[in-house]
Amino acid sequence: MTSMERFKRANLLSSFWPILLSFGGILMGPRALPAQSERPGATAPPALIAKTELVVLPVSITDPNGNFVSGLSSQNFRVYENGRLQKITAFQDGDTPVTVGLIVDHSRSMGPKLTEVADAVSVLARSSNPEDEMFVVDFNDNVSVELLDGKPFTDDADQLAKAVSAVRARGRTALYDAVAEGLLHLQLGRWDKKALIIVSDGGDNASQLKYSRVLALAQHSQVVIFSVGLADGEGEENPEVLRRLSKATGGISFFPKSLPDVTDISRRVARDLREQYTLGFVPETADSADSFRQLTVKVSAPGRGKLRVRTRPGYFKHAQVPGDSAKGAS
């Protein structure tokens, strides 16, 4: 994809993202979750059903040793919006399928690392739910969504690894454009649960979009972002960008000390996606202002010890995304 094509795609994203949000079939606002009791014997979760104003939260619960805590029900959770207790109207647990985008840096400095990254991607696919669907976005100066045997998604580990190797490592780093492309492509997926996994060793020095714009797109979505920073102390590295994107969406950022650790990280991410709870609530406040709503999730499970809760810190009421006319991070 050329710079001009990428810029046109960015404008398309700018024009149509609020429209996509307003229809609710893809992002935060109008979604509804089926209750666990309504799906006896189901091997895959029912699709989320449109319901005005429902907010959907993926939540990870771990014990003091970092182990996933299973067996919780909606009664164990309390959700607060701007400090006000909300009524949980939808709940889901268990291993549910997810649409995953792999955003892989192919700038010049990534050349020696891509073989290990491809192997880790293969491990991720083999560790995931068999019904998961995945895709790969390769980027350097340009951004490209790799077709997988002519299809936009696949569950084939070998195809995913091949897609990572489809582009030669060269040039600069258009990280922000690649993340925006991944957020857009995710909306073509069939599963309501969505995630991005970013693998990069540097900051951004080639994007049309600014960081603030990409962060806004992420915060208006239901997408959980995991990031793997392969920094080596050279070049225009910016690990804080990866930390902020992950934290803002309820994901995790990793900074492995050695390249072989990336494979273990891929297994951990796959496990995390399979072990999330999903909560839904309809905000009690009728305020229509397009402001950021702070979210707090608390869990009470006597006998389980002090539990750690991870979810996104909030959401925006509406789909308005700030404009972007300049290049570079803010």
C-alpha positions as CSV (number, residue, x, y, z in Angstrom):
1,M,0.0,0.0,0.0
2,T,1.5,3.3,-1.1
3,S,1.6,6.4,1.2
4,M,-1.2,8.0,-0.9
5,E,-3.3,4.9,-0.6
6,R,-2.7,4.7,3.1
7,F,-3.6,8.4,3.4
8,K,-6.9,7.8,1.5
9,R,-7.6,4.8,3.8
10,A,-7.0,7.1,6.8
11,N,-9.5,9.6,5.4
12,L,-12.0,6.7,4.9
13,L,-11.5,5.7,8.5
14,S,-12.0,9.2,9.6
15,S,-15.2,9.5,7.6
16,F,-16.9,6.2,8.4
17,W,-15.7,5.3,11.9
18,P,-18.5,7.4,13.6
19,I,-21.0,5.8,11.3
20,L,-19.8,2.3,12.1
21,L,-20.0,3.1,15.8
22,S,-23.5,4.4,15.5
23,F,-24.8,1.1,14.1
24,G,-23.6,-0.7,17.2
25,G,-23.0,-4.0,15.4
26,I,-19.3,-3.6,15.9
27,L,-18.2,-1.3,18.7
28,M,-19.0,-0.3,22.2
29,G,-22.5,1.2,22.3
30,P,-25.4,-1.0,21.2
31,R,-24.4,-4.5,22.1
32,A,-26.1,-7.0,24.3
33,L,-24.8,-10.3,25.8
34,P,-26.8,-13.4,26.3
35,A,-27.0,-14.6,29.8
36,Q,-25.0,-17.7,30.6
37,S,-28.1,-19.6,31.6
38,E,-29.7,-18.9,28.2
39,R,-27.2,-21.1,26.3
40,P,-27.2,-24.6,27.8
41,G,-25.0,-27.0,25.9
42,A,-23.8,-24.4,23.5
43,T,-20.2,-25.0,22.2
44,A,-19.9,-21.4,20.9
45,P,-21.4,-18.2,22.3
46,P,-24.4,-16.7,20.6
47,A,-23.8,-13.5,18.7
48,L,-24.3,-10.3,20.7
49,I,-27.7,-8.8,20.1
50,A,-28.3,-5.1,19.4
51,K,-29.5,-3.2,22.4
52,T,-29.3,0.6,22.8
53,E,-26.6,2.0,25.2
54,L,-25.3,-1.3,26.5
55,V,-21.7,-1.1,27.5
56,V,-19.6,-4.3,27.2
57,L,-16.5,-4.9,29.4
58,P,-14.0,-7.7,29.0
59,V,-12.6,-8.4,32.5
60,S,-9.6,-10.5,33.6
61,I,-9.4,-11.7,37.2
62,T,-6.3,-13.2,38.7
63,D,-5.2,-14.3,42.1
64,P,-2.1,-13.0,44.0
65,N,0.0,-15.5,42.1
66,G,-1.2,-14.3,38.7
67,N,-3.4,-17.3,38.1
68,F,-6.8,-17.0,36.4
69,V,-9.8,-17.2,38.8
70,S,-12.6,-19.2,37.3
71,G,-16.1,-20.0,38.6
72,L,-17.3,-16.5,39.3
73,S,-20.8,-15.3,38.6
74,S,-22.3,-11.9,38.0
75,Q,-23.1,-11.6,41.7
76,N,-19.3,-11.5,42.4
77,F,-18.9,-8.3,40.4
78,R,-19.7,-4.6,41.0
79,V,-19.4,-2.1,38.1
80,Y,-19.1,1.6,38.7
81,E,-19.4,4.4,36.1
82,N,-18.0,7.7,37.3
83,G,-18.4,6.4,40.9
84,R,-22.1,5.3,40.5
85,L,-22.9,1.6,40.9
86,Q,-24.4,0.1,37.8
87,K,-26.7,-2.9,37.3
88,I,-25.1,-5.8,35.5
89,T,-27.6,-6.8,32.8
90,A,-25.4,-9.3,30.8
91,F,-22.7,-11.7,31.8
92,Q,-20.6,-14.3,30.0
93,D,-17.7,-16.4,31.1
94,G,-15.7,-19.3,29.7
95,D,-13.6,-19.7,26.5
96,T,-15.3,-17.7,23.8
97,P,-14.0,-17.2,20.3
98,V,-12.2,-14.0,19.4
99,T,-11.1,-12.1,16.2
100,V,-7.4,-11.2,16.5
101,G,-5.3,-8.8,14.5
102,L,-1.5,-9.2,14.5
103,I,0.3,-5.9,13.8
104,V,3.9,-6.8,13.0
105,D,6.7,-4.3,12.5
106,H,8.8,-4.9,9.3
107,S,11.0,-1.8,9.6
108,R,14.7,-2.3,8.8
109,S,15.8,-3.0,12.4
110,M,13.3,-5.9,12.7
111,G,15.1,-8.1,10.1
112,P,16.9,-10.4,12.5
113,K,13.8,-10.8,14.6
114,L,11.1,-11.8,12.2
115,T,11.8,-15.5,12.1
116,E,11.3,-15.7,15.9
117,V,8.2,-13.5,15.6
118,A,6.7,-15.8,12.9
119,D,7.3,-18.8,15.1
120,A,5.6,-17.1,18.1
121,V,2.6,-16.2,15.9
122,S,2.3,-19.9,15.0
123,V,2.4,-20.8,18.6
124,L,-0.2,-18.2,19.4
125,A,-2.6,-19.7,16.8
126,R,-2.1,-23.2,18.1
127,S,-2.7,-22.1,21.7
128,S,-5.9,-20.2,20.9
129,N,-9.6,-21.3,20.7
130,P,-10.0,-23.4,17.6
131,E,-12.8,-21.1,16.4
132,D,-10.7,-17.9,16.7
133,E,-10.1,-16.0,13.4
134,M,-6.9,-14.1,12.8
135,F,-5.2,-11.8,10.3
136,V,-1.8,-10.1,9.9
137,V,-1.0,-6.4,9.2
138,D,2.6,-6.0,8.1
139,F,4.1,-2.5,8.2
140,N,7.2,-0.4,7.5
141,D,6.9,2.7,5.5
142,N,3.8,1.1,4.1
143,V,0.9,-0.8,5.7
144,S,-0.5,-4.0,4.2
145,V,-3.2,-6.4,5.3
146,E,-2.0,-9.8,4.2
147,L,-4.5,-12.0,2.4
148,L,-4.5,-15.5,3.9
149,D,-5.0,-18.0,1.1
150,G,-7.3,-15.4,-0.5
151,K,-9.3,-14.8,2.7
152,P,-9.3,-11.9,5.1
153,F,-9.0,-14.2,8.2
154,T,-7.7,-17.7,9.0
155,D,-7.2,-20.1,11.9
156,D,-4.3,-21.8,10.2
157,A,-1.0,-21.3,12.1
158,D,1.2,-22.0,9.1
159,Q,-0.6,-19.4,7.0
160,L,-0.2,-16.8,9.7
161,A,3.5,-17.5,10.1
162,K,3.9,-17.2,6.3
163,A,2.0,-13.9,6.3
164,V,4.5,-12.5,8.9
165,S,7.3,-13.4,6.5
166,A,5.5,-12.0,3.4
167,V,7.2,-8.5,3.6
168,R,10.9,-7.8,3.7
169,A,12.2,-5.8,6.6
170,R,13.2,-2.4,5.4
171,G,12.5,1.3,5.7
172,R,10.8,3.2,8.5
173,T,8.0,2.6,11.0
174,A,4.3,3.5,10.3
175,L,3.1,2.1,13.6
176,Y,0.1,4.4,14.1
177,D,-1.3,3.8,10.6
178,A,-0.9,0.1,11.0
179,V,-2.8,0.1,14.3
180,A,-5.6,2.1,12.7
181,E,-5.7,-0.3,9.8
182,G,-6.0,-3.2,12.2
183,L,-8.8,-1.6,14.1
184,L,-10.7,-1.1,10.9
185,H,-10.1,-4.6,9.6
186,L,-11.2,-6.1,12.9
187,Q,-14.7,-4.9,12.2
188,L,-15.0,-7.3,9.3
189,G,-14.6,-10.2,11.7
190,R,-17.5,-12.4,12.8
191,W,-16.8,-12.5,16.5
192,D,-17.9,-9.8,19.0
193,K,-14.8,-10.2,21.1
194,K,-11.8,-8.6,19.4
195,A,-8.1,-8.0,20.1
196,L,-5.0,-6.5,18.5
197,I,-1.5,-7.8,19.2
198,I,1.3,-5.3,18.3
199,V,4.9,-6.5,17.8
200,S,7.3,-3.7,17.3
201,D,10.8,-2.5,18.2
202,G,10.5,1.2,17.7
203,G,8.5,4.4,17.8
204,D,6.7,5.9,14.8
205,N,8.5,7.9,12.1
206,A,6.4,7.3,9.0
207,S,2.6,7.5,9.8
208,Q,0.1,9.9,8.4
209,L,-2.0,9.6,11.6
210,K,-1.0,11.0,14.9
211,Y,-0.8,9.0,18.1
212,S,-3.7,10.9,19.7
213,R,-6.0,9.9,16.8
214,V,-5.1,6.2,17.1
215,L,-5.6,6.3,20.9
216,A,-9.0,7.9,20.4
217,L,-10.0,5.2,17.9
218,A,-8.8,2.5,20.4
219,Q,-10.7,4.1,23.3
220,H,-13.9,4.2,21.2
221,S,-13.7,0.5,20.4
222,Q,-14.2,-2.7,22.3
223,V,-10.8,-3.9,21.2
224,V,-8.2,-5.1,23.8
225,I,-4.7,-4.3,22.7
226,F,-1.7,-6.4,23.7
227,S,1.8,-5.2,22.8
228,V,5.2,-6.7,22.6
229,G,8.1,-4.3,22.6
230,L,11.3,-5.7,21.1
231,A,13.5,-2.8,22.0
232,D,17.3,-3.1,21.7
233,G,18.3,0.4,22.7
234,E,18.8,1.6,19.2
235,G,16.7,3.8,16.9
236,E,13.6,5.8,17.7
237,E,12.1,3.6,20.3
238,N,9.1,4.7,22.2
239,P,7.9,1.9,24.6
240,E,5.6,4.3,26.4
241,V,3.3,4.4,23.3
242,L,2.8,0.6,23.6
243,R,2.2,0.8,27.3
244,R,-0.4,3.5,26.9
245,L,-2.3,1.8,24.1
246,S,-2.5,-1.5,26.1
247,K,-3.5,0.1,29.4
248,A,-6.2,2.3,27.8
249,T,-7.9,-0.8,26.4
250,G,-7.5,-3.3,29.2
251,G,-4.6,-5.2,27.6
252,I,-1.0,-5.8,28.7
253,S,2.3,-4.6,27.3
254,F,5.4,-6.9,27.4
255,F,9.0,-6.1,27.0
256,P,10.9,-9.4,26.8
257,K,14.6,-9.4,27.8
258,S,15.4,-11.9,25.1
259,L,13.9,-12.8,21.7
260,P,13.0,-16.4,22.6
261,D,10.7,-15.1,25.4
262,V,8.3,-13.9,22.7
263,T,7.0,-17.4,22.2
264,D,6.1,-17.7,25.9
265,I,4.4,-14.3,25.7
266,S,2.3,-15.5,22.8
267,R,1.1,-18.4,24.9
268,R,0.2,-16.1,27.8
269,V,-1.8,-13.8,25.5
270,A,-3.7,-16.7,24.0
271,R,-4.5,-17.9,27.6
272,D,-5.5,-14.4,28.7
273,L,-8.0,-14.1,25.8
274,R,-9.5,-17.5,26.6
275,E,-10.0,-16.7,30.3
276,Q,-11.8,-13.4,30.3
277,Y,-15.2,-12.6,31.8
278,T,-17.5,-10.3,29.8
279,L,-19.9,-7.9,31.7
280,G,-22.6,-5.7,30.2
281,F,-24.5,-2.8,31.7
282,V,-26.8,0.0,30.6
283,P,-25.7,3.3,32.1
284,E,-28.1,4.7,34.6
285,T,-27.2,8.3,33.9
286,A,-29.0,10.0,30.9
287,D,-26.2,12.6,30.3
288,S,-25.7,12.9,26.6
289,A,-22.4,14.7,26.7
290,D,-19.5,13.2,24.8
291,S,-17.2,12.9,27.8
292,F,-15.0,10.1,29.0
293,R,-16.8,7.8,31.5
294,Q,-14.5,6.3,34.1
295,L,-15.1,2.7,34.8
296,T,-14.2,0.7,37.9
297,V,-14.9,-3.1,38.3
298,K,-14.7,-4.6,41.8
299,V,-14.9,-8.3,42.6
300,S,-15.7,-10.0,45.9
301,A,-15.0,-13.7,46.2
302,P,-14.6,-14.9,49.8
303,G,-11.8,-17.5,50.3
304,R,-10.1,-16.6,47.0
305,G,-7.6,-14.1,48.6
306,K,-6.9,-10.6,47.2
307,L,-7.9,-10.7,43.6
308,R,-6.6,-8.4,40.8
309,V,-9.0,-6.9,38.3
310,R,-7.9,-5.8,34.8
311,T,-10.3,-4.1,32.3
312,R,-10.3,-0.8,30.4
313,P,-10.5,2.3,32.5
314,G,-13.4,3.9,30.7
315,Y,-15.2,4.7,27.5
316,F,-16.7,7.6,25.5
317,K,-20.4,8.1,25.4
318,H,-20.5,8.8,21.7
319,A,-18.6,8.0,18.6
320,Q,-17.1,11.4,18.0
321,V,-13.3,11.0,17.3
322,P,-11.0,14.0,17.4
323,G,-9.7,15.2,14.0
324,D,-6.2,14.7,12.8
325,S,-4.4,17.0,10.3
326,A,-0.7,16.7,11.4
327,K,1.8,13.9,11.3
328,G,3.6,12.4,14.3
329,A,2.9,11.7,17.9
330,S,1.5,14.2,20.4
